[in-house]
Amino acid sequence: MKRRQFLGAAGVGLAASAVAAPAIAQSSPDLKWRLTSSFPKSLDTLYGAAEVFAKAVADATDNKFQIQTFAAGEIVPGLQAADAVQNGTVEMAHTASYYYVGKDPTFSLFTAQPFGLNTRMQASWMAFGGGEQLANDFFKKYNFLAIPCGNTTCQMGGWFRKEIKTVEDLNGLKFRIAGYAGNIFSKLGAVPQQLAGGDIYPALEKGTIDAAEWVGPYDDEKLGFVKVAPFYYYPGWWEGGAMLHNFINLDKWNALPKNYQAIVRAASAQANDWMIAKYDNANPQAIKRLAAGGAQLRPFPQPVMEASYKATMDTYAETSGKNADFKKVVDSVIAYRGDSYQWWQVAELGFDAFMVRMRQRG
Amino acid sequence: MKRRQFLGAAGVGLAASAVAAPAIAQSSPDLKWRLTSSFPKSLDTLYGAAEVFAKAVADATDNKFQIQTFAAGEIVPGLQAADAVQNGTVEMAHTASYYYVGKDPTFSLFTAQPFGLNTRMQASWMAFGGGEQLANDFFKKYNFLAIPCGNTTCQMGGWFRKEIKTVEDLNGLKFRIAGYAGNIFSKLGAVPQQLAGGDIYPALEKGTIDAAEWVGPYDDEKLGFVKVAPFYYYPGWWEGGAMLHNFINLDKWNALPKNYQAIVRAASAQANDWMIAKYDNANPQAIKRLAAGGAQLRPFPQPVMEASYKATMDTYAETSGKNADFKKVVDSVIAYRGDSYQWWQVAELGFDAFMVRMRQRG
């Protein structure tokens, strides 16, 4: 498949000049792009955002700019989406930056930071707090640009075969968790495991692993973990809000007409809103069904949360000592977090906490 | 000023057909619209969203579709924006639905509901919980369509000359508060006052009024209330998240090419994200400056919150008995609120509450 197609550009240019109309040939070429998603179609909210984005672009351009979406594995495996953008196999990907933590731990921070920013804070840090500049300065090395496009909202802590009552219960725990958060769990004595989505259920069933984190109620429900690991812990402190991005090859981006660039940005915002709203709509229903189906909801005990917080800050300091990019980004996040929560505790949390209290009373 | 202008449509159509190009004349006409905002330019986040929206539309169409934005009062007063859209004086407005509560109390519910939905819940209710359908069924009577475009995030309770320690302290309190929430304060014994933004400061200074609510730290700071009414209460329980909308005249909307409709939707999402992120970025800095400048932060006492909650539910029931549209919408909101907070108390509030606790410890 050709990755780009201009339809009779010279001819249209001539015709346009003949009637002194605006530069139509430059601004609205017929164009086909490919987008590889890091997600399977079964994760209809994560994968669905790419479809919503592509449809918005097509609708805005009268189908002149068509972006075909591919699920993980159709062109490249989900965790190689960034490489496919970097080397130009595809023009763009819809993915999570933290999947590429193996290249550089700095990647992890643009998606979510353990004990970092919540969903809205991550968005405001990106847009106004310096995040987007830091991200795109960093991603330039990999020849792509990143535009925020969705967020999973605060994730759950995962499914455990046995209860976690003390920090010591983490010792030796075989926990399916990937990326930077895995390093933190190592520091807490756990043994992080990397397993693809489809392999988690049988591993939990056989007891090859003791626990697994995935996303939140709506996505977790589909994998049926409640039957083999009923203790469902919260919050997923390593993902207070996991932002997805569109990664776009810089050469392809720079070659886009300015109006197509504008449309890509606006369509990314539309898909961003769609994903967050869809999770916020679906998770309440899913958690009710999960609880009715036997899920035992458990908050991580405070001492576990506090030990995890300390392990996180220690891990940040260690990585910062070795990696100047990481230090620059994590310092920005930590400062932003402090100011944001100082405000959040006033109106936002004051409102939400009261509303929860009244609901509990009935 | 002409409200719509097609630039040489016939000529471009002829040229396009000569080269067998797509139907450019139909899909990308030159078009000029006017947008009246309900806000003054000094409220740079509320007014600014209209500018961000209009720029996104212009950028996406290579300046073919130009929407000129006007501040409150330039074409019509801010509170007459909906009328101007209804009667076709302007093609569209950026406004808050609850300003039109005088026409029908149902208008109030599409912006915010006292003890209702928070910012994200309001967005998900609109997109997936039936809100958009309810809104546009209702707005059809007024010949406009509404597209979400921004949110103030959770507002503050306002500035008080004296502390509020008991429910009785509300008795006779002359409180600058408008709209449906004013009715609820009446039930609590207060005397709601309607005053334009510029009249609030002198009224507080002279003691003509005892208290005033406005928006949140960033917008409130500009009006200098801290000098005359230093007790700054929270949360603004009547606006857990106040959604703004683009109101678009239905005849003008239906006459738009489909790709321009798509661009308007995507640009509205972009301005939506911009406004929320800008408030989330600016409020933390503003509340720090206000506190340093003498603002005395106070939570409404629990008995005041609970009495307000009861007064709100009673007021909802009364209005529902008289107005079938209101009942349909408020019933939808209340059901959505219950499910949403049942989920919110798990991961979202679990995460935020812990983060606030750790910040307070330093």
Chai-1 contact restraints between the chains, C-beta under 6 A:
chainA,res_idxA,chainB,res_idxB,connection_type,confidence,min_distance_angstrom,max_distance_angstrom,comment,restraint_id
A,G8,B,V19,contact,1.0,0.0,6.0,A-B,restraint_1
A,G11,B,V19,contact,1.0,0.0,6.0,A-B,restraint_2
A,V12,B,V19,contact,1.0,0.0,6.0,A-B,restraint_3
A,V12,B,A21,contact,1.0,0.0,6.0,A-B,restraint_4
A,A15,B,A15,contact,1.0,0.0,6.0,A-B,restraint_5
A,A15,B,A18,contact,1.0,0.0,6.0,A-B,restraint_6
A,A15,B,V19,contact,1.0,0.0,6.0,A-B,restraint_7
A,A18,B,A15,contact,1.0,0.0,6.0,A-B,restraint_8
A,V19,B,G11,contact,1.0,0.0,6.0,A-B,restraint_9
A,V19,B,V12,contact,1.0,0.0,6.0,A-B,restraint_10
A,V19,B,A15,contact,1.0,0.0,6.0,A-B,restraint_11
A,A21,B,V12,contact,1.0,0.0,6.0,A-B,restraint_12
A,I24,B,I24,contact,1.0,0.0,6.0,A-B,restraint_13
A,S27,B,D62,contact,1.0,0.0,6.0,A-B,restraint_14
A,A56,B,A266,contact,1.0,0.0,6.0,A-B,restraint_15
A,D59,B,A262,contact,1.0,0.0,6.0,A-B,restraint_16
A,A60,B,N259,contact,1.0,0.0,6.0,A-B,restraint_17
A,A60,B,A262,contact,1.0,0.0,6.0,A-B,restraint_18
A,A60,B,I263,contact,1.0,0.0,6.0,A-B,restraint_19
A,A60,B,A266,contact,1.0,0.0,6.0,A-B,restraint_20
A,D62,B,S27,contact,1.0,0.0,6.0,A-B,restraint_21
A,D62,B,N259,contact,1.0,0.0,6.0,A-B,restraint_22
A,R120,B,D280,contact,1.0,0.0,6.0,A-B,restraint_23
A,A123,B,A277,contact,1.0,0.0,6.0,A-B,restraint_24
A,S124,B,A277,contact,1.0,0.0,6.0,A-B,restraint_25
A,S124,B,D280,contact,1.0,0.0,6.0,A-B,restraint_26
A,S124,B,N281,contact,1.0,0.0,6.0,A-B,restraint_27
A,A127,B,A277,contact,1.0,0.0,6.0,A-B,restraint_28
A,F128,B,A277,contact,1.0,0.0,6.0,A-B,restraint_29
A,F128,B,N281,contact,1.0,0.0,6.0,A-B,restraint_30
A,G129,B,N281,contact,1.0,0.0,6.0,A-B,restraint_31
A,C154,B,A347,contact,1.0,0.0,6.0,A-B,restraint_32
A,C154,B,E348,contact,1.0,0.0,6.0,A-B,restraint_33
A,C154,B,F351,contact,1.0,0.0,6.0,A-B,restraint_34
A,M156,B,A347,contact,1.0,0.0,6.0,A-B,restraint_35
A,Y234,B,V346,contact,1.0,0.0,6.0,A-B,restraint_36
A,Y234,B,A347,contact,1.0,0.0,6.0,A-B,restraint_37
A,Y234,B,G350,contact,1.0,0.0,6.0,A-B,restraint_38
A,P235,B,A347,contact,1.0,0.0,6.0,A-B,restraint_39
A,P235,B,G350,contact,1.0,0.0,6.0,A-B,restraint_40
A,P235,B,F351,contact,1.0,0.0,6.0,A-B,restraint_41
A,G240,B,F351,contact,1.0,0.0,6.0,A-B,restraint_42
A,N259,B,A60,contact,1.0,0.0,6.0,A-B,restraint_43
A,N259,B,D62,contact,1.0,0.0,6.0,A-B,restraint_44
A,A262,B,D59,contact,1.0,0.0,6.0,A-B,restraint_45
A,A262,B,A60,contact,1.0,0.0,6.0,A-B,restraint_46
A,I263,B,A60,contact,1.0,0.0,6.0,A-B,restraint_47
A,A266,B,A56,contact,1.0,0.0,6.0,A-B,restraint_48
A,A266,B,A266,contact,1.0,0.0,6.0,A-B,restraint_49
A,A266,B,A267,contact,1.0,0.0,6.0,A-B,restraint_50
A,A266,B,Q270,contact,1.0,0.0,6.0,A-B,restraint_51
A,A267,B,A266,contact,1.0,0.0,6.0,A-B,restraint_52
A,A269,B,A269,contact,1.0,0.0,6.0,A-B,restraint_53
A,A269,B,Q270,contact,1.0,0.0,6.0,A-B,restraint_54
A,A269,B,D273,contact,1.0,0.0,6.0,A-B,restraint_55
A,Q270,B,A266,contact,1.0,0.0,6.0,A-B,restraint_56
A,Q270,B,A269,contact,1.0,0.0,6.0,A-B,restraint_57
A,D273,B,A269,contact,1.0,0.0,6.0,A-B,restraint_58
A,A277,B,A123,contact,1.0,0.0,6.0,A-B,restraint_59
A,A277,B,S124,contact,1.0,0.0,6.0,A-B,restraint_60
A,A277,B,A127,contact,1.0,0.0,6.0,A-B,restraint_61
A,A277,B,F128,contact,1.0,0.0,6.0,A-B,restraint_62
A,D280,B,R120,contact,1.0,0.0,6.0,A-B,restraint_63
A,D280,B,S124,contact,1.0,0.0,6.0,A-B,restraint_64
A,N281,B,S124,contact,1.0,0.0,6.0,A-B,restraint_65
A,N281,B,F128,contact,1.0,0.0,6.0,A-B,restraint_66
A,N281,B,G129,contact,1.0,0.0,6.0,A-B,restraint_67
A,N283,B,W343,contact,1.0,0.0,6.0,A-B,restraint_68
A,P284,B,D339,contact,1.0,0.0,6.0,A-B,restraint_69
A,P284,B,S340,contact,1.0,0.0,6.0,A-B,restraint_70
A,P284,B,W343,contact,1.0,0.0,6.0,A-B,restraint_71
A,I287,B,W343,contact,1.0,0.0,6.0,A-B,restraint_72
A,P299,B,G350,contact,1.0,0.0,6.0,A-B,restraint_73
A,M305,B,F354,contact,1.0,0.0,6.0,A-B,restraint_74
A,Y309,B,M358,contact,1.0,0.0,6.0,A-B,restraint_75
A,D339,B,P284,contact,1.0,0.0,6.0,A-B,restraint_76
A,S340,B,P284,contact,1.0,0.0,6.0,A-B,restraint_77
A,Y341,B,M355,contact,1.0,0.0,6.0,A-B,restraint_78
A,Y341,B,V356,contact,1.0,0.0,6.0,A-B,restraint_79
A,Y341,B,R359,contact,1.0,0.0,6.0,A-B,restraint_80
A,W343,B,N283,contact,1.0,0.0,6.0,A-B,restraint_81
A,W343,B,P284,contact,1.0,0.0,6.0,A-B,restraint_82
A,W343,B,I287,contact,1.0,0.0,6.0,A-B,restraint_83
A,Q345,B,V356,contact,1.0,0.0,6.0,A-B,restraint_84
A,V346,B,Y234,contact,1.0,0.0,6.0,A-B,restraint_85
A,A347,B,C154,contact,1.0,0.0,6.0,A-B,restraint_86
A,A347,B,M156,contact,1.0,0.0,6.0,A-B,restraint_87
A,A347,B,Y234,contact,1.0,0.0,6.0,A-B,restraint_88
A,A347,B,P235,contact,1.0,0.0,6.0,A-B,restraint_89
A,E348,B,C154,contact,1.0,0.0,6.0,A-B,restraint_90
A,L349,B,D352,contact,1.0,0.0,6.0,A-B,restraint_91
A,G350,B,Y234,contact,1.0,0.0,6.0,A-B,restraint_92
A,G350,B,P235,contact,1.0,0.0,6.0,A-B,restraint_93
A,G350,B,P299,contact,1.0,0.0,6.0,A-B,restraint_94
A,F351,B,C154,contact,1.0,0.0,6.0,A-B,restraint_95
A,F351,B,P235,contact,1.0,0.0,6.0,A-B,restraint_96
A,F351,B,G240,contact,1.0,0.0,6.0,A-B,restraint_97
A,D352,B,L349,contact,1.0,0.0,6.0,A-B,restraint_98
A,F354,B,M305,contact,1.0,0.0,6.0,A-B,restraint_99
A,M355,B,Y341,contact,1.0,0.0,6.0,A-B,restraint_100
A,V356,B,Y341,contact,1.0,0.0,6.0,A-B,restraint_101
A,V356,B,Q345,contact,1.0,0.0,6.0,A-B,restraint_102
A,M358,B,Y309,contact,1.0,0.0,6.0,A-B,restraint_103
A,R359,B,G338,contact,1.0,0.0,6.0,A-B,restraint_104
A,R359,B,Y341,contact,1.0,0.0,6.0,A-B,restraint_105
